[in-house]
Amino acid sequence: MMTKKIITNSNFLNFKKKLKKKKIVLCHGVFDLLHSGHLNYFESAKKYGDILLVSVTSDKFVNKGPGRPYFDEKKRVRMIQALEIVDYVYLNNQLTAESVIEKFKPSFYVKGPDYINNDMDVTKNIYKEKNLVKKYKGQIVYTTDEVNSSSNLLNNFFTIFNSEQQVFKKRLTKNYSFEKIRKVIENFSGSNVITIGETIIDDYIFSESIGKSGKEPHLVIKDLFNEKYLGGIIAIAKHLESFSYPINVVTILGERPSLSSFIKNKSGKKIKLNYIVKKNSPTIIKKRIVDKLTNQKLIGIYSINDRDLEPNENEKLKKLLFNNKFKKNDLVILSDYGHGFLSPDVVKQLCKKYNHIYLNAQLNASNIGYHSFKNYNNFNTLIVNESELRHEYKDKKSDIKNLMKKYADLTNLKSIVVTRGANGAIYFNKRKNFFVNCPAFSNKIIDKVGAGDAFLSIFSICDYNKLNPELSMFIASLAAASSVESMGNSKYVNKEFLLKSIQYFLK
């Protein structure tokens, strides 16, 4: 009996014929934790028509921050369909209610009192939904019931946050309101963003294991499909795309294959590619064989030529980096992946010309033991993970804060940030001699690839716009947490999503 209340694409036509002359009332939401406020909302909505239809946002499109939804879509649908007042339930596999409105053409689309001021909707999707309701001769109405919040209840009465996160949240909410943070982010300014580093294509080959070879002692796998993502420096630029900056990418591509068409098509209009071509080399491709069932990586295969640039290639790079359109006060995000792109003389000139360089010089399988960020001096901020800093000093036991101070004393920089995975991140301001600790916010880890790039991008833009270090760390950590919830760089940081995450965290 209960399953008859669930409308799917396959039984939609039967539903449409059955209720052709009925007034449909639509309520839409996540409904992560069903509470009395939802019951009041449904009761108020039901008064407007004959049939109460509730559409529930699927897990994939819930944008309330890391670890959300707390309850998966099956449990949320089941709770809604158990309510006697609800006539039908529909699982919506879209980001907004637009497709639901088009499909069911409700006579009334009912929203809660927190939507009366449409400007409070960070995503602005309410305006799209309103226009669509009117198009189909429906009406949008708002209830006047008491406002309750699933996020508030989950944040304060469930174990959604650990003790460290709770202490951090309490301190943050004391100093900042969501509107204050939103205003700052919406008003980010800057003449240019320059991102410098290697372009990397991440090629994920999803597979399933067949078994051991019949003739030789090795595992045989069957490739099912593959997905290519823009990685490296272009991923960093993509994380900033929604912040409305003109973003210049200075990078290197190969001759065979160059993949320039693929890169340009995927980059977007706001990203301006400035690149040189490395002769007798491929554009860097990092293939990862992934088990489709578990998302576990089985093996990595690199297509790469990491020789240093030839003199004529180096000169072409200098012309791109030091031309007149780039100014000394521009925001520069430099990610040195250690594949022979940046020579010591280019590094020296970069540090001399630009005032706001945010640097990551990372270790990976092909450069470990050879790559160092000690070549850099006179820059703004170093952002590295803990293992990279420990590797630099061949020290795995000392207090990480002591190593941060040790490096800062040798370098003319303003600050250093060390990311520590599940242990969060630490910020050290050299000039004012203070530390800031920020917890990690990731609860669901699918793939850690790209999390560091997300953190680097968002911290850099926040710090460049002179946000308080604690706030910059928090926003960047949320960005990193959202990054690990998807495969590779299949999703990039989005300003609206980030604001939503902040809004729900502060409730």
Secondary structure as GFF3:
##gff-version 3
##sequence-region A 1 507
A	DSSP	three_ten_helix	2	5	.	.	.	ID=ss1
A	DSSP	beta_strand	6	7	.	.	.	ID=ss2
A	DSSP	alpha_helix	12	18	.	.	.	ID=ss3
A	DSSP	beta_strand	24	29	.	.	.	ID=ss4
A	DSSP	alpha_helix	36	46	.	.	.	ID=ss5
A	DSSP	beta_strand	51	57	.	.	.	ID=ss6
A	DSSP	three_ten_helix	59	61	.	.	.	ID=ss7
A	DSSP	alpha_helix	73	81	.	.	.	ID=ss8
A	DSSP	beta_strand	88	92	.	.	.	ID=ss9
A	DSSP	alpha_helix	98	104	.	.	.	ID=ss10
A	DSSP	beta_strand	108	111	.	.	.	ID=ss11
A	DSSP	three_ten_helix	113	115	.	.	.	ID=ss12
A	DSSP	three_ten_helix	118	120	.	.	.	ID=ss13
A	DSSP	alpha_helix	125	135	.	.	.	ID=ss14
A	DSSP	beta_strand	139	142	.	.	.	ID=ss15
A	DSSP	alpha_helix	150	157	.	.	.	ID=ss16
A	DSSP	alpha_helix	163	175	.	.	.	ID=ss17
A	DSSP	alpha_helix	178	186	.	.	.	ID=ss18
A	DSSP	beta_strand	193	197	.	.	.	ID=ss19
A	DSSP	beta_strand	199	212	.	.	.	ID=ss20
A	DSSP	beta_strand	219	231	.	.	.	ID=ss21
A	DSSP	alpha_helix	232	240	.	.	.	ID=ss22
A	DSSP	three_ten_helix	241	243	.	.	.	ID=ss23
A	DSSP	beta_strand	247	254	.	.	.	ID=ss24
A	DSSP	alpha_helix	260	267	.	.	.	ID=ss25
A	DSSP	beta_strand	271	278	.	.	.	ID=ss26
A	DSSP	beta_strand	284	291	.	.	.	ID=ss27
A	DSSP	beta_strand	297	303	.	.	.	ID=ss28
A	DSSP	alpha_helix	311	321	.	.	.	ID=ss29
A	DSSP	beta_strand	331	336	.	.	.	ID=ss30
A	DSSP	alpha_helix	344	353	.	.	.	ID=ss31
A	DSSP	beta_strand	356	361	.	.	.	ID=ss32
A	DSSP	beta_strand	379	385	.	.	.	ID=ss33
A	DSSP	alpha_helix	386	393	.	.	.	ID=ss34
A	DSSP	alpha_helix	400	410	.	.	.	ID=ss35
A	DSSP	beta_strand	413	419	.	.	.	ID=ss36
A	DSSP	three_ten_helix	421	423	.	.	.	ID=ss37
A	DSSP	beta_strand	425	429	.	.	.	ID=ss38
A	DSSP	beta_strand	434	438	.	.	.	ID=ss39
A	DSSP	alpha_helix	451	464	.	.	.	ID=ss40
A	DSSP	alpha_helix	469	483	.	.	.	ID=ss41
A	DSSP	alpha_helix	495	505	.	.	.	ID=ss42
###
